[in-house]
Every structure is written in C-alpha cells, then in structure tokens.
Amino acid sequence: MKVWKIWTRGGGTPLYLVAALTKERAWELVQEAWKKSGLRGQVGSDYYHWRKHNSISDLEEVEGFYANEERIVDMFESAISE
C-alpha cells in the first residue's frame, strides 16, 4: 500500500500519514478521522485561508514508503504519546 501525508489547515490540527490502497481510500480515512476527532464543517480552513478547505488534492504521496496494512496516524499525537 502507498503512503500519503496531509497537513490539515488550521491551528493545532493534525498532520496525518495515511496508508491505503488508493488515494480515494486514503481520503476517506482522513475524513473519518476528522469526524472522530470532532473536526467538522470548516475542516481544513484557517483564519487566513477561510475560503480554501482541504481536499483530496492535498494528499501528497510519500515516495518510497509503503505499508502492509491500511492505517492512519496523526504525527502530532504520536510525538506526544512517546
């Protein structure tokens, strides 16, 4: 599986690494994670870019990294829990 990254716009919001078979599935995992963490509605916007929101086009493939299973990790949470 390929690995993508996405940095959600807005202060204090997640930087995800997402492993999935397709970019479309990775986007679904991101949206599910946003909902679970209470980020709804204006997700992916910030004060300076309030008209722009994150979309599937913001997922960037991390070249050379692959995974054996579907997974999403918030890098900020990972850093705090260690």
SULZI-V199990 format. One line per field, one symbol per residue. ss: DSSP state (~ for helix, > for strand, _ for the rest). phi: phi as a letter, one per 30 degrees, with the letter a starting at -180 (. if undefined). Layout:
ss: ???
phi: ???
//
This chain:
ss: _>>>>>>_______>>>>>>__~~~~~~~~~~~~~~___________________~~~_>>>>>>>____>>>>~~~~~~~_
phi: .dbbbbcddjdicdcccbcadbdddedddddddeddcidbideibbedbdccbdbedddcdceicbbcbdabbddddddddd
//
